[in-house]
Amino acid sequence: MKGTVDLHQHLWPPAMIEELRRRREPPHLDGWTLHTDGEAPFAVDPATHDLARRAEQESGLTLLSLSSPLGIETLAPDDAQDLLDAWHGLADDLPAGFGLWASPALVQPDLDGLAETLGHDRIHGLQVPATALATPAAVESLTPVLAVAEQAGLPVLVHPGPAPTTRTGTTAEQPAWWPALTSYVAQQSAAWHAWHVAGRSLLPTLRIAFVGLAGLAPLHHERLAQRGGSLGAIDRHVYYETSSYGTQAIDALSRVVGVDPLVNGSDRPYAEATDPDLGAALSHAIFVANPHHLLNGGDR
């Protein structure tokens, strides 16, 4: 399909891999084994972070995002800066057809530096971890960072952040998919609800997309109404990225928010993009038209 967009893939540049190997505290790499605070050690396949190989596999526009479950954005400033510099440096090395989501340091945000980063022609928007938007108060606190993207006319992508450490301090007894089906989903749902309560009044023109269909949060609108809230009018600047979901979830969400906010993302190499097979018009909307509206603005 001509003009397709994949809004959500992961690939670590060599400079970032080196920085992760220099560290002795999570997040860090021991060879190719990743250690984080909230998840079991993960054996990384080096081939999945080979940019030349990835470029051979892709067509259209592919946007790479920082792995927010690593927790880089919320490290102490001295720890975060080298990792974020390594991440943003990837923008200079991208082949044609690739772009990047910028990521902010959240402990002591450098708003001027972030604005400069967002000015790079290969950076298409700002990614923030859902854990930084977990409550309406958190959305309010993060508003100065989000406003930098709004002022630049660029969108924000909300991605799951670190999974919480269990009470025993280990996740070894849990299946590998556990965080993706529990913590990540809950984080996305909480961030969507917090945005629903507080976000739009603070940032009236910001385009914002929630990974993983926002944890299916809009499907709970009936429960929301029973508990005293309201979905209200559909926010035309809120989008729902489809990674790890298929026909049933995409169809169900479209019945609540419509087709226009649905945008394709694969989460590659951890998952693959899914065409919901609900007709050529809907596929074109999700893979082509809607992502372009998210990235560029304009009527939809």
Secondary structure as a PSIPRED ss2 file (coil, helix, strand):
# PSIPRED VFORMAT (PSIPRED V4.0)

   1 M C   1.000  0.000  0.000
   2 K C   1.000  0.000  0.000
   3 G C   1.000  0.000  0.000
   4 T C   1.000  0.000  0.000
   5 V E   0.000  0.000  1.000
   6 D E   0.000  0.000  1.000
   7 L E   0.000  0.000  1.000
   8 H E   0.000  0.000  1.000
   9 Q E   0.000  0.000  1.000
  10 H C   1.000  0.000  0.000
  11 L C   1.000  0.000  0.000
  12 W C   1.000  0.000  0.000
  13 P C   1.000  0.000  0.000
  14 P H   0.000  1.000  0.000
  15 A H   0.000  1.000  0.000
  16 M H   0.000  1.000  0.000
  17 I H   0.000  1.000  0.000
  18 E H   0.000  1.000  0.000
  19 E H   0.000  1.000  0.000
  20 L H   0.000  1.000  0.000
  21 R H   0.000  1.000  0.000
  22 R H   0.000  1.000  0.000
  23 R C   1.000  0.000  0.000
  24 R C   1.000  0.000  0.000
  25 E C   1.000  0.000  0.000
  26 P C   1.000  0.000  0.000
  27 P C   1.000  0.000  0.000
  28 H E   0.000  0.000  1.000
  29 L E   0.000  0.000  1.000
  30 D E   0.000  0.000  1.000
  31 G C   1.000  0.000  0.000
  32 W C   1.000  0.000  0.000
  33 T E   0.000  0.000  1.000
  34 L E   0.000  0.000  1.000
  35 H E   0.000  0.000  1.000
  36 T C   1.000  0.000  0.000
  37 D C   1.000  0.000  0.000
  38 G C   1.000  0.000  0.000
  39 E C   1.000  0.000  0.000
  40 A C   1.000  0.000  0.000
  41 P C   1.000  0.000  0.000
  42 F E   0.000  0.000  1.000
  43 A E   0.000  0.000  1.000
  44 V C   1.000  0.000  0.000
  45 D C   1.000  0.000  0.000
  46 P H   0.000  1.000  0.000
  47 A H   0.000  1.000  0.000
  48 T H   0.000  1.000  0.000
  49 H H   0.000  1.000  0.000
  50 D C   1.000  0.000  0.000
  51 L H   0.000  1.000  0.000
  52 A H   0.000  1.000  0.000
  53 R H   0.000  1.000  0.000
  54 R H   0.000  1.000  0.000
  55 A H   0.000  1.000  0.000
  56 E H   0.000  1.000  0.000
  57 Q H   0.000  1.000  0.000
  58 E C   1.000  0.000  0.000
  59 S C   1.000  0.000  0.000
  60 G C   1.000  0.000  0.000
  61 L E   0.000  0.000  1.000
  62 T E   0.000  0.000  1.000
  63 L E   0.000  0.000  1.000
  64 L E   0.000  0.000  1.000
  65 S C   1.000  0.000  0.000
  66 L C   1.000  0.000  0.000
  67 S C   1.000  0.000  0.000
  68 S H   0.000  1.000  0.000
  69 P H   0.000  1.000  0.000
  70 L H   0.000  1.000  0.000
  71 G C   1.000  0.000  0.000
  72 I H   0.000  1.000  0.000
  73 E H   0.000  1.000  0.000
  74 T H   0.000  1.000  0.000
  75 L C   1.000  0.000  0.000
  76 A C   1.000  0.000  0.000
  77 P H   0.000  1.000  0.000
  78 D H   0.000  1.000  0.000
  79 D H   0.000  1.000  0.000
  80 A H   0.000  1.000  0.000
  81 Q H   0.000  1.000  0.000
  82 D H   0.000  1.000  0.000
  83 L H   0.000  1.000  0.000
  84 L H   0.000  1.000  0.000
  85 D H   0.000  1.000  0.000
  86 A H   0.000  1.000  0.000
  87 W H   0.000  1.000  0.000
  88 H H   0.000  1.000  0.000
  89 G H   0.000  1.000  0.000
  90 L H   0.000  1.000  0.000
  91 A H   0.000  1.000  0.000
  92 D H   0.000  1.000  0.000
  93 D H   0.000  1.000  0.000
  94 L C   1.000  0.000  0.000
  95 P C   1.000  0.000  0.000
  96 A C   1.000  0.000  0.000
  97 G C   1.000  0.000  0.000
  98 F E   0.000  0.000  1.000
  99 G E   0.000  0.000  1.000
 100 L E   0.000  0.000  1.000
 101 W E   0.000  0.000  1.000
 102 A E   0.000  0.000  1.000
 103 S C   1.000  0.000  0.000
 104 P C   1.000  0.000  0.000
 105 A C   1.000  0.000  0.000
 106 L C   1.000  0.000  0.000
 107 V C   1.000  0.000  0.000
 108 Q C   1.000  0.000  0.000
 109 P C   1.000  0.000  0.000
 110 D C   1.000  0.000  0.000
 111 L H   0.000  1.000  0.000
 112 D H   0.000  1.000  0.000
 113 G H   0.000  1.000  0.000
 114 L H   0.000  1.000  0.000
 115 A H   0.000  1.000  0.000
 116 E H   0.000  1.000  0.000
 117 T H   0.000  1.000  0.000
 118 L H   0.000  1.000  0.000
 119 G C   1.000  0.000  0.000
 120 H C   1.000  0.000  0.000
 121 D C   1.000  0.000  0.000
 122 R C   1.000  0.000  0.000
 123 I E   0.000  0.000  1.000
 124 H E   0.000  0.000  1.000
 125 G E   0.000  0.000  1.000
 126 L E   0.000  0.000  1.000
 127 Q E   0.000  0.000  1.000
 128 V E   0.000  0.000  1.000
 129 P E   0.000  0.000  1.000
 130 A H   0.000  1.000  0.000
 131 T H   0.000  1.000  0.000
 132 A H   0.000  1.000  0.000
 133 L H   0.000  1.000  0.000
 134 A C   1.000  0.000  0.000
 135 T C   1.000  0.000  0.000
 136 P H   0.000  1.000  0.000
 137 A H   0.000  1.000  0.000
 138 A H   0.000  1.000  0.000
 139 V H   0.000  1.000  0.000
 140 E H   0.000  1.000  0.000
 141 S H   0.000  1.000  0.000
 142 L H   0.000  1.000  0.000
 143 T H   0.000  1.000  0.000
 144 P H   0.000  1.000  0.000
 145 V H   0.000  1.000  0.000
 146 L H   0.000  1.000  0.000
 147 A H   0.000  1.000  0.000
 148 V H   0.000  1.000  0.000
 149 A H   0.000  1.000  0.000
 150 E H   0.000  1.000  0.000
 151 Q H   0.000  1.000  0.000
 152 A H   0.000  1.000  0.000
 153 G C   1.000  0.000  0.000
 154 L C   1.000  0.000  0.000
 155 P C   1.000  0.000  0.000
 156 V E   0.000  0.000  1.000
 157 L E   0.000  0.000  1.000
 158 V E   0.000  0.000  1.000
 159 H E   0.000  0.000  1.000
 160 P C   1.000  0.000  0.000
 161 G C   1.000  0.000  0.000
 162 P C   1.000  0.000  0.000
 163 A C   1.000  0.000  0.000
 164 P C   1.000  0.000  0.000
 165 T C   1.000  0.000  0.000
 166 T C   1.000  0.000  0.000
 167 R C   1.000  0.000  0.000
 168 T C   1.000  0.000  0.000
 169 G C   1.000  0.000  0.000
 170 T C   1.000  0.000  0.000
 171 T C   1.000  0.000  0.000
 172 A C   1.000  0.000  0.000
 173 E C   1.000  0.000  0.000
 174 Q C   1.000  0.000  0.000
 175 P C   1.000  0.000  0.000
 176 A C   1.000  0.000  0.000
 177 W C   1.000  0.000  0.000
 178 W H   0.000  1.000  0.000
 179 P H   0.000  1.000  0.000
 180 A H   0.000  1.000  0.000
 181 L H   0.000  1.000  0.000
 182 T C   1.000  0.000  0.000
 183 S H   0.000  1.000  0.000
 184 Y H   0.000  1.000  0.000
 185 V H   0.000  1.000  0.000
 186 A H   0.000  1.000  0.000
 187 Q H   0.000  1.000  0.000
 188 Q H   0.000  1.000  0.000
 189 S H   0.000  1.000  0.000
 190 A H   0.000  1.000  0.000
 191 A H   0.000  1.000  0.000
 192 W H   0.000  1.000  0.000
 193 H H   0.000  1.000  0.000
 194 A H   0.000  1.000  0.000
 195 W H   0.000  1.000  0.000
 196 H H   0.000  1.000  0.000
 197 V H   0.000  1.000  0.000
 198 A H   0.000  1.000  0.000
 199 G H   0.000  1.000  0.000
 200 R H   0.000  1.000  0.000
 201 S H   0.000  1.000  0.000
 202 L H   0.000  1.000  0.000
 203 L C   1.000  0.000  0.000
 204 P C   1.000  0.000  0.000
 205 T C   1.000  0.000  0.000
 206 L C   1.000  0.000  0.000
 207 R C   1.000  0.000  0.000
 208 I E   0.000  0.000  1.000
 209 A E   0.000  0.000  1.000
 210 F E   0.000  0.000  1.000
 211 V H   0.000  1.000  0.000
 212 G H   0.000  1.000  0.000
 213 L H   0.000  1.000  0.000
 214 A H   0.000  1.000  0.000
 215 G H   0.000  1.000  0.000
 216 L H   0.000  1.000  0.000
 217 A H   0.000  1.000  0.000
 218 P H   0.000  1.000  0.000
 219 L H   0.000  1.000  0.000
 220 H H   0.000  1.000  0.000
 221 H H   0.000  1.000  0.000
 222 E H   0.000  1.000  0.000
 223 R H   0.000  1.000  0.000
 224 L H   0.000  1.000  0.000
 225 A H   0.000  1.000  0.000
 226 Q H   0.000  1.000  0.000
 227 R C   1.000  0.000  0.000
 228 G C   1.000  0.000  0.000
 229 G C   1.000  0.000  0.000
 230 S C   1.000  0.000  0.000
 231 L C   1.000  0.000  0.000
 232 G C   1.000  0.000  0.000
 233 A C   1.000  0.000  0.000
 234 I C   1.000  0.000  0.000
 235 D C   1.000  0.000  0.000
 236 R C   1.000  0.000  0.000
 237 H C   1.000  0.000  0.000
 238 V E   0.000  0.000  1.000
 239 Y E   0.000  0.000  1.000
 240 Y E   0.000  0.000  1.000
 241 E E   0.000  0.000  1.000
 242 T C   1.000  0.000  0.000
 243 S C   1.000  0.000  0.000
 244 S C   1.000  0.000  0.000
 245 Y C   1.000  0.000  0.000
 246 G C   1.000  0.000  0.000
 247 T H   0.000  1.000  0.000
 248 Q H   0.000  1.000  0.000
 249 A H   0.000  1.000  0.000
 250 I H   0.000  1.000  0.000
 251 D H   0.000  1.000  0.000
 252 A H   0.000  1.000  0.000
 253 L H   0.000  1.000  0.000
 254 S H   0.000  1.000  0.000
 255 R H   0.000  1.000  0.000
 256 V H   0.000  1.000  0.000
 257 V H   0.000  1.000  0.000
 258 G C   1.000  0.000  0.000
 259 V C   1.000  0.000  0.000
 260 D C   1.000  0.000  0.000
 261 P C   1.000  0.000  0.000
 262 L E   0.000  0.000  1.000
 263 V E   0.000  0.000  1.000
 264 N C   1.000  0.000  0.000
 265 G C   1.000  0.000  0.000
 266 S C   1.000  0.000  0.000
 267 D C   1.000  0.000  0.000
 268 R E   0.000  0.000  1.000
 269 P C   1.000  0.000  0.000
 270 Y C   1.000  0.000  0.000
 271 A C   1.000  0.000  0.000
 272 E C   1.000  0.000  0.000
 273 A C   1.000  0.000  0.000
 274 T C   1.000  0.000  0.000
 275 D C   1.000  0.000  0.000
 276 P C   1.000  0.000  0.000
 277 D C   1.000  0.000  0.000
 278 L C   1.000  0.000  0.000
 279 G C   1.000  0.000  0.000
 280 A H   0.000  1.000  0.000
 281 A H   0.000  1.000  0.000
 282 L H   0.000  1.000  0.000
 283 S H   0.000  1.000  0.000
 284 H H   0.000  1.000  0.000
 285 A H   0.000  1.000  0.000
 286 I H   0.000  1.000  0.000
 287 F H   0.000  1.000  0.000
 288 V H   0.000  1.000  0.000
 289 A H   0.000  1.000  0.000
 290 N H   0.000  1.000  0.000
 291 P H   0.000  1.000  0.000
 292 H H   0.000  1.000  0.000
 293 H H   0.000  1.000  0.000
 294 L H   0.000  1.000  0.000
 295 L H   0.000  1.000  0.000
 296 N H   0.000  1.000  0.000
 297 G C   1.000  0.000  0.000
 298 G C   1.000  0.000  0.000
 299 D C   1.000  0.000  0.000
 300 R C   1.000  0.000  0.000
